């Protein structure tokens, strides 16, 4: 049995230190979970109580209700990216198509297959939330990518064509000129947009905590404040004892290298500000009535949503990487990055005097070629899910369903997806890793400045160099 002396104090400490608006906005009773009795053996042990791990537990319990399943979480449920993200339940795929197709194992139809599965995932997540009565402010208003310069408009046209070539149907993604785009969201500097039929805003902490409550009700044991020290065949090593399991799956995303130590995944930080509640006069002027997700085509891009309580969440990269692959910790965001994000928001809506309610950061899991992997060895029972690179809200659900089929030994449409047993390259060691990532973001930031200042029609030449440095080309 896990010793619980001081557990209430540890619970309060851990949740108070998670600085995301999503966690801070919830009442304390939504954050409280029972601490179960630790068994010596389980059918499945999952490391990480975020979206990947919880969805995996949910679907395994649907298929094998008699199985004993445990989830071990180093901090608290939703501590990582699942409780800190931008709330984008979107159709973005967590792969770089060019990188994937360098492997002769995969072809264009595999990309189309993955894209169609992720499109279908939007409805599947919504259906689960309705069926299980998980209220996470989910609203299916679609997604808009906007261009605010000629160079961005050129990239948006190319991206629109690539999307149509790799899985989207013409009616699912619509090109909008400036006037038509402003009918959706009135942004003065917007030149064009693409509007996606599928995409939903969510409150991610409500989803991750609601999902946790459901899997607990199904009989899953979730152990918070229980870091895993190591994994081996059929054994999970905790600080105080070893636990046996037939299947062991690491679902730790940006924290994966701390556990596996194989250099396949690094933590890259994304930063977010949340405004105070905005007045009705702002929404009357701006529109945004369909609650679309909002992103742009800047090299150092932004992402945003209109929340259910009439705020704007606004995110971007800020200070993306810390030397030695240090993660984002409890999420404290520096004043410089906060001010930069606020300035970018004001550029889109210059007539509004925005005030920041909360600012935070979180760690994404990024592979060397930016491709996600769902890997399972049926001989050892070991597996992992990682590498969503900031596009994980919908793909983690699909990845968990994929892993469920793999564990059960099924051969399905999901087990043929191109992330199955995908071998990611290893990241360079320090200081080259830090130098490469810093160089990439410095060049991309400079590219945005040059394009805007010179009013270029196309992307500046050195932007591609930046993408090549870190495997995005």
C-alpha positions in Angstrom: 0.0 0.0 0.0 1.3 3.5 -0.9 2.0 5.5 2.2 -0.3 8.5 2.3 1.2 10.6 5.2 1.0 14.2 4.2 -0.8 13.3 1.0 -3.3 16.2 1.4 -0.4 18.7 1.8 1.3 17.2 -1.3 -2.0 17.4 -3.3 -2.4 21.1 -2.4 1.2 21.9 -3.2 1.3 20.2 -6.6 -2.0 21.7 -7.8 -1.1 25.2 -6.5 2.1 25.1 -8.5 0.5 24.2 -11.8 0.1 27.7 -13.2 -2.1 27.1 -16.2 -5.4 29.0 -16.2 -7.2 25.7 -17.0 -6.2 24.1 -13.7 -6.5 27.3 -11.7 -10.0 27.9 -13.0 -11.5 24.7 -11.5 -12.8 24.2 -7.9 -10.6 22.2 -5.6 -13.1 19.3 -5.4 -12.6 18.7 -9.2 -8.9 18.1 -8.6 -9.3 15.6 -5.8 -8.9 11.9 -6.6 -8.7 8.9 -4.3 -5.3 7.3 -3.7 -5.8 3.5 -4.4 -4.0 0.6 -2.8 -1.1 -0.5 -4.9 -1.2 -4.1 -6.1 1.9 -6.1 -6.8 0.8 -7.0 -10.4 -1.3 -5.6 -13.1 -2.3 -6.6 -16.6 -1.3 -3.1 -17.9 0.8 -0.4 -16.4 0.7 3.0 -18.0 3.2 5.8 -17.2 1.6 9.3 -17.4 -1.9 10.5 -16.5 -2.4 12.8 -19.5 -4.5 12.4 -22.6 -2.5 9.5 -24.1 -2.5 7.4 -20.9 -6.0 8.1 -19.9 -7.5 7.4 -23.4 -5.5 4.2 -23.5 -6.9 3.1 -20.1 -10.4 4.0 -21.3 -10.3 2.0 -24.5 -8.5 -1.0 -22.9 -11.2 -1.1 -20.2 -13.9 -1.0 -22.9 -12.3 -4.0 -24.6 -11.2 -5.9 -21.5 -13.2 -4.8 -18.5 -11.7 -7.6 -16.3 -8.1 -6.4 -16.8 -6.3 -4.7 -13.9 -4.9 -1.4 -15.1 -2.7 1.1 -13.2 -1.6 4.6 -14.3 1.5 6.0 -12.5 1.8 9.8 -12.6 4.8 11.7 -11.3 2.8 14.8 -10.3 -0.9 15.1 -10.7 -3.4 14.2 -13.4 -3.0 16.6 -16.3 0.2 18.1 -14.9 1.9 18.2 -18.3 0.7 19.3 -21.8 -2.7 17.8 -21.3 -3.6 20.4 -18.7 -1.8 23.3 -20.2 -2.4 23.3 -24.0 -4.4 25.7 -26.2 -7.5 23.6 -26.2 -7.3 22.8 -29.9 -9.2 19.6 -30.8 -8.0 20.0 -34.4 -7.3 18.0 -37.5 -3.6 18.8 -37.6 -1.5 15.7 -38.1 1.7 15.2 -36.0 4.0 14.3 -38.8 6.1 16.2 -41.4 4.9 14.7 -44.7 8.3 15.1 -46.5 10.1 13.4 -43.7 7.7 10.5 -43.5 7.8 9.9 -47.3 11.6 9.6 -47.2 11.0 6.1 -45.7 10.1 3.7 -48.6 7.8 1.9 -46.1 5.3 4.7 -46.4 3.5 6.4 -49.3 1.1 9.2 -50.0 -1.9 7.0 -49.3 -0.6 6.4 -45.8 -0.6 10.1 -45.1 -4.2 10.3 -46.5 -5.2 7.4 -44.3 -3.8 9.1 -41.1 -5.4 12.4 -42.0 -8.9 10.8 -42.5 -8.6 9.0 -39.2 -7.7 12.2 -37.4 -10.6 14.0 -39.1 -12.9 11.3 -37.8 -11.4 11.6 -34.3 -13.0 15.0 -33.8 -16.5 13.5 -33.9 -15.3 10.4 -31.8 -14.0 12.6 -29.0 -17.2 14.6 -29.0 -19.3 11.4 -28.9 -17.4 10.1 -25.9 -17.8 13.4 -24.1 -21.5 13.3 -24.7 -21.9 9.6 -23.8 -19.8 9.8 -20.6 -21.2 13.2 -19.7 -17.8 15.0 -19.7 -18.5 18.7 -19.9 -15.3 20.2 -21.3 -16.8 23.3 -23.1 -16.4 21.4 -26.4 -17.8 23.5 -29.3 -17.3 22.4 -32.9 -16.9 25.7 -34.7 -14.1 24.6 -37.1 -10.7 26.2 -37.5 -9.3 29.2 -39.4 -5.7 29.7 -40.4 -5.2 33.3 -41.4 -2.6 35.3 -43.4 -1.7 38.9 -42.3 0.9 39.6 -45.0 1.6 38.8 -48.6 4.2 36.2 -47.7 1.9 34.5 -45.3 -0.8 34.4 -47.9 1.6 32.7 -50.3 2.4 30.1 -47.7 -1.3 29.6 -46.9 -2.1 29.0 -50.5 0.6 26.3 -50.7 -0.6 24.8 -47.4 -4.1 24.7 -48.6 -3.1 22.9 -51.8 -1.0 20.4 -49.7 -4.0 19.7 -47.4 -6.2 19.0 -50.4 -3.6 16.6 -51.8 -3.2 14.7 -48.6 -6.7 13.8 -47.3 -9.0 16.8 -47.2 -12.0 17.0 -49.5 -12.8 20.4 -51.1 -15.9 21.1 -49.0 -13.9 20.4 -45.8 -11.4 23.2 -46.3 -12.5 26.5 -47.9 -10.3 29.3 -49.2 -11.6 32.7 -48.0 -10.6 36.2 -49.3 -10.2 39.0 -46.9 -13.9 40.1 -46.9 -15.2 36.6 -46.5 -12.7 35.8 -43.7 -13.7 39.0 -41.8 -17.3 37.7 -41.8 -16.0 35.0 -39.4 -13.6 37.1 -37.3 -13.1 40.8 -38.0 -9.3 41.2 -38.0 -8.3 44.4 -39.9 -4.9 43.2 -41.1 -6.2 39.8 -42.3 -5.6 39.3 -46.1 -6.9 35.7 -46.5 -7.8 32.6 -44.6 -8.6 28.9 -44.9 -11.6 27.7 -43.0 -11.7 24.1 -41.9 -15.1 22.4 -41.3 -13.8 20.2 -38.5 -12.2 21.5 -35.3 -13.4 22.1 -31.8 -12.5 24.3 -28.8 -12.2 22.5 -25.5 -11.3 23.3 -21.9 -8.4 20.7 -21.7 -8.3 20.4 -17.9 -12.0 19.6 -17.8 -11.5 16.9 -20.4 -8.4 15.3 -18.8 -10.0 15.4 -15.3 -13.4 14.2 -16.6 -11.7 11.4 -18.4 -9.8 10.4 -15.3 -13.0 10.2 -13.2 -14.5 8.0 -15.9 -11.6 5.5 -16.0 -11.5 5.4 -12.2 -15.2 4.5 -12.3 -14.3 1.7 -14.7 -11.9 0.3 -12.2 -8.5 1.8 -13.2 -6.1 2.7 -10.4 -4.4 6.1 -10.8 -1.5 6.8 -8.6 -0.6 10.5 -8.4 2.7 11.7 -7.0 4.2 8.4 -7.9 7.2 8.8 -10.3 8.4 5.8 -12.2 12.2 5.4 -11.9 12.8 2.8 -14.6 11.1 0.2 -16.9 12.1 -3.2 -18.0 10.3 -6.2 -19.4 7.2 -6.8 -17.3 8.4 -4.5 -14.5 7.8 -1.0 -13.4 10.3 0.4 -10.8 8.9 2.9 -8.4 10.9 4.6 -5.7 9.8 2.2 -3.0 9.0 -1.1 -4.9 8.7 -2.9 -8.2 5.4 -3.6 -9.8 4.8 -6.4 -12.4 2.7 -6.0 -15.5 2.1 -7.9 -18.7 2.1 -4.7 -20.7 3.9 -1.5 -19.9 3.2 1.7 -21.9 5.0 5.0 -21.5 2.8 8.0 -22.3 5.0 10.8 -21.1 5.3 13.0 -24.1 7.6 16.0 -23.2 9.0 14.1 -20.2 9.8 10.9 -22.1 13.6 11.3 -22.2 13.7 11.6 -18.4 12.4 8.0 -18.4 13.7 6.4 -21.5 16.9 8.4 -21.9 17.3 7.5 -25.5 17.5 11.0 -27.0 14.4 10.4 -29.2 12.2 13.1 -27.7 13.0 16.5 -26.2 10.8 19.0 -24.3 10.1 22.1 -26.4 8.1 24.8 -24.6 5.0 26.6 -25.8 3.8 29.8 -24.0 0.2 31.0 -23.5 -1.6 34.1 -22.1 -5.2 34.2 -21.1 -7.0 37.5 -21.2 -9.5 38.7 -18.7 -13.2 38.4 -19.7 -13.8 40.7 -22.6 -16.9 43.0 -22.8 -19.8 42.4 -25.1 -18.8 45.5 -27.2 -15.6 43.7 -28.2 -17.4 40.6 -29.4 -20.0 42.7 -31.3 -17.2 44.4 -33.1 -15.1 41.3 -33.8 -17.7 38.7 -34.4 -16.1 35.2 -33.8 -19.7 33.9 -33.3 -18.8 30.3 -34.4 -16.0 30.0 -31.9 -13.5 28.9 -34.5 -10.0 27.9 -33.5 -7.6 30.6 -34.8 -4.0 30.3 -36.1 -1.8 32.1 -38.5 0.9 31.5 -41.1 3.8 33.4 -39.4 7.0 31.4 -39.2 6.8 31.9 -35.4 3.1 31.2 -35.4 0.4 31.9 -33.0 -2.7 29.9 -31.9 -5.8 31.1 -30.2 -9.3 30.3 -29.1 -12.3 32.1 -27.8 -13.2 30.5 -24.5 -16.6 29.6 -23.2 -16.4 32.4 -20.7 -15.5 35.0 -23.4 -11.8 35.3 -23.0 -9.1 34.9 -25.6 -6.4 32.3 -25.1 -3.3 33.3 -27.2 -0.2 31.1 -27.5 3.1 30.9 -29.3 6.6 29.7 -28.8 8.3 32.4 -26.7 11.4 30.8 -25.2 11.1 27.4 -26.7 14.0 25.3 -25.5 16.1 25.2 -22.3 19.6 23.9 -22.3 20.0 20.3 -21.3 16.3 19.5 -22.2 14.9 21.0 -19.1 11.1 20.9 -19.0 8.8 23.8 -18.3 8.5 22.9 -14.6 5.3 24.2 -13.0 4.8 26.6 -15.9 6.0 30.0 -14.7 6.3 32.3 -17.8 8.8 35.2 -17.9 7.6 38.8 -18.3 9.3 39.3 -21.7 7.5 36.4 -23.4 4.2 37.5 -21.8 4.7 41.0 -23.2 5.6 39.6 -26.6 2.4 37.5 -26.8 0.3 40.4 -25.6 1.8 42.6 -28.3 1.0 40.1 -31.0 -2.6 39.8 -29.8 -2.9 43.6 -29.9 -1.7 43.7 -33.4 -4.7 41.6 -34.4 -7.2 43.6 -32.4 -5.6 47.1 -31.9 -8.7 48.8 -30.6 -9.0 46.6 -27.5 -7.0 47.2 -24.3 -6.3 43.6 -23.3 -5.4 42.7 -19.8 -3.7 39.4 -19.0 -5.4 37.2 -16.4 -2.9 34.3 -16.5 0.3 33.4 -18.3 2.0 30.0 -18.3 4.1 27.6 -20.4 4.2 23.8 -21.0 6.4 21.2 -22.6 5.7 19.6 -25.9 7.3 16.3 -26.9 9.3 16.9 -30.1 11.2 14.2 -32.1 14.1 15.0 -34.3 12.0 14.7 -37.5 8.8 16.0 -35.9 7.0 12.7 -36.5 5.0 10.9 -33.8 5.5 7.3 -32.9 3.2 4.6 -31.5 5.5 1.6 -30.8 4.8 -1.7 -29.2 6.9 -4.9 -28.8 4.6 -7.8 -28.2 7.5 -10.0 -27.1 8.5 -7.7 -24.2 5.1 -6.0 -23.6 6.8 -2.6 -23.7 5.5 0.3 -25.7 5.4 4.1 -25.9 3.4 6.9 -27.4 5.1 10.2 -28.1 6.1 13.0 -30.4 3.0 15.1 -31.0 4.9 18.3 -31.2 2.0 20.5 -30.0 -0.7 18.8 -32.1 -1.7 16.2 -29.6 -5.3 16.8 -28.4 -7.0 14.7 -31.2 -4.0 12.5 -32.2 -3.4 11.3 -28.6 -6.9 9.8 -28.7 -6.2 8.1 -32.0 -2.8 6.9 -30.8 -4.4 5.4 -27.7 -6.9 3.5 -29.9 -4.1 2.4 -32.1 -2.1 1.1 -29.1 -5.2 -0.6 -27.7 -5.4 -2.6 -30.9 -1.7 -3.4 -30.8 -1.9 -4.7 -27.2 -4.9 -6.8 -28.1 -3.1 -8.3 -31.1 -5.7 -7.0 -33.6 -5.0 -6.2 -37.2 -7.1 -3.1 -38.0 -7.1 0.1 -40.0 -5.4 1.7 -37.1 -2.5 -0.7 -36.9 -1.6 0.2 -40.5 -1.2 3.9 -39.7 2.3 5.2 -40.5 3.1 6.0 -36.9 3.1 2.3 -36.0 6.6 1.3 -34.9 8.0 4.5 -36.5 11.6 4.9 -35.6 12.5 8.5 -34.8 16.1 9.7 -35.4 18.1 10.6 -32.3 18.6 14.2 -31.3 22.2 15.6 -31.3 23.8 16.1 -27.9 24.5 19.4 -26.3 25.6 22.0 -27.1 24.6 21.3 -30.7 21.0 20.6 -29.8 20.6 24.0 -28.0 22.5 25.9 -30.8 20.4 24.3 -33.5 17.0 25.0 -31.9 18.0 28.5 -30.9 19.3 29.2 -34.4 16.1 27.9 -35.9 13.8 30.2 -33.8 16.1 33.2 -34.2 16.1 32.8 -38.0 12.3 32.3 -38.1 11.7 35.3 -36.0 14.0 37.4 -38.2 12.2 36.0 -41.3 8.8 37.3 -40.0 10.4 40.7 -39.3 12.0 40.9 -42.8 8.9 39.8 -44.6 6.7 42.3 -42.8 9.2 45.2 -43.0 9.9 44.7 -46.7 6.4 43.6 -47.6 7.7 40.6 -49.4 5.4 38.6 -51.6 7.0 35.2 -50.8 8.8 33.7 -47.9 12.3 35.1 -47.3 15.0 32.7 -48.6 16.6 31.9 -45.2 13.4 30.7 -43.7 13.9 27.3 -45.4 17.4 27.1 -43.9 15.8 27.5 -40.5 13.3 24.7 -41.1 16.1 22.4 -42.5 18.2 22.9 -39.3 15.6 21.2 -37.1 14.1 18.7 -39.5 11.0 20.6 -40.6 11.9 20.5 -44.3 
